[in-house]
Amino acid sequence: MTQYMLSVIHAEEGPDFPEDVDLQEVYGKVDAFNKELRDSGSWVFGGGLAPPSSATVVDATGKDALVTDGPYAETKEQLGGFWIIEAPDLDAALDISKRASAACMGAVEVRPFQAEE
């Protein structure tokens, strides 16, 4: 089994849902999807993230560590949450990600972990 990261992409400060969307319904769909992942044995780990404005960047590549507020990337879209799953192949991971995207009502990026040598 290969592990994949399913990244939930949000607008800069959170999901950009239409006004008529019931957030409790979205949370319920995500909870149901999480249960489905656990029941199927695909679940490894997952969670939602606080807004990008809460981020701190640490860069210790120089002589002294530099610590700055805010997200590392200056972009309109940010990582809003993620799942780490196990799937037999990319096609299976893509099928799972379709359900993830539908549950959280947002785009989901799928990336495999690097293979261990």
C-alpha positions as CSV (number, residue, x, y, z in Angstrom):
1,M,0.0,0.0,0.0
2,T,1.2,3.5,-0.8
3,Q,0.5,6.5,1.4
4,Y,-1.0,9.6,-0.2
5,M,-1.6,13.1,1.1
6,L,-5.0,14.6,0.2
7,S,-4.6,18.3,0.6
8,V,-7.7,20.5,1.0
9,I,-7.2,23.8,-0.8
10,H,-9.0,26.9,0.6
11,A,-9.1,30.6,-0.2
12,E,-6.6,32.6,1.8
13,E,-8.6,32.8,5.1
14,G,-10.8,29.7,4.8
15,P,-13.3,27.9,2.6
16,D,-15.1,30.0,0.0
17,F,-18.6,28.4,0.3
18,P,-21.7,29.9,-1.3
19,E,-23.9,31.8,1.1
20,D,-26.6,29.2,1.1
21,V,-24.3,26.4,2.3
22,D,-25.0,25.0,5.8
23,L,-21.6,24.6,7.5
24,Q,-23.0,22.0,9.9
25,E,-24.0,19.9,6.9
26,V,-20.5,20.2,5.4
27,Y,-18.9,19.2,8.8
28,G,-21.3,16.2,8.9
29,K,-20.3,15.1,5.4
30,V,-16.6,15.3,6.4
31,D,-17.2,13.4,9.6
32,A,-19.1,10.7,7.5
33,F,-16.2,10.6,5.0
34,N,-13.7,10.2,7.9
35,K,-15.7,7.3,9.3
36,E,-15.8,5.7,5.8
37,L,-12.0,6.0,5.6
38,R,-11.5,4.5,9.0
39,D,-13.9,1.6,8.3
40,S,-12.2,0.8,5.0
41,G,-8.7,0.8,6.6
42,S,-7.5,3.6,4.4
43,W,-7.3,6.2,7.2
44,V,-3.8,7.0,8.5
45,F,-4.3,10.6,9.8
46,G,-6.1,13.8,9.0
47,G,-7.1,17.2,10.3
48,G,-8.1,20.7,9.5
49,L,-5.7,23.6,10.0
50,A,-6.1,27.0,11.6
51,P,-6.1,30.0,9.2
52,P,-2.8,30.8,7.4
53,S,-2.6,34.0,9.5
54,S,-1.8,31.8,12.5
55,A,1.3,30.4,10.9
56,T,4.9,30.9,11.9
57,V,7.8,30.3,9.6
58,V,11.1,29.1,11.0
59,D,14.2,29.3,8.7
60,A,17.3,27.8,10.3
61,T,19.3,27.5,7.1
62,G,21.6,30.4,8.1
63,K,23.8,31.2,11.0
64,D,20.8,32.3,13.1
65,A,17.3,30.9,13.0
66,L,14.8,33.5,11.5
67,V,11.3,33.3,12.9
68,T,8.6,35.3,11.1
69,D,4.8,35.5,11.4
70,G,2.4,34.5,8.7
71,P,2.3,31.9,6.0
72,Y,5.5,31.0,4.0
73,A,3.8,31.4,0.6
74,E,2.1,34.6,-0.4
75,T,-0.8,33.2,-2.4
76,K,-4.5,33.5,-2.6
77,E,-4.9,29.8,-1.9
78,Q,-3.6,27.9,1.1
79,L,-3.7,24.4,2.6
80,G,-6.8,24.2,4.8
81,G,-6.6,20.6,5.9
82,F,-5.4,17.2,4.9
83,W,-5.8,13.5,5.0
84,I,-3.0,10.9,4.9
85,I,-4.5,7.7,3.5
86,E,-3.3,4.3,2.3
87,A,-4.4,3.1,-1.1
88,P,-3.2,0.3,-3.4
89,D,-2.5,2.7,-6.3
90,L,-3.1,6.2,-7.6
91,D,-6.4,5.2,-9.2
92,A,-7.8,4.1,-5.8
93,A,-6.4,7.3,-4.2
94,L,-8.1,9.4,-6.9
95,D,-11.4,7.6,-6.2
96,I,-11.0,8.4,-2.5
97,S,-10.1,12.0,-3.3
98,K,-13.3,12.5,-5.3
99,R,-15.3,11.6,-2.2
100,A,-13.1,13.9,-0.1
101,S,-13.7,16.8,-2.4
102,A,-17.4,16.2,-2.4
103,A,-17.5,16.0,1.4
104,C,-15.5,19.2,2.1
105,M,-16.9,21.1,-0.9
106,G,-13.5,22.1,-2.1
107,A,-10.6,21.1,-4.3
108,V,-8.3,18.3,-3.1
109,E,-4.7,17.8,-4.3
110,V,-3.5,14.2,-4.3
111,R,0.3,13.4,-3.9
112,P,2.0,10.2,-3.1
113,F,4.7,10.0,-0.4
114,Q,8.2,9.3,-1.7
115,A,8.9,5.6,-1.9
116,E,11.2,4.3,0.8
117,E,14.5,2.9,-0.5
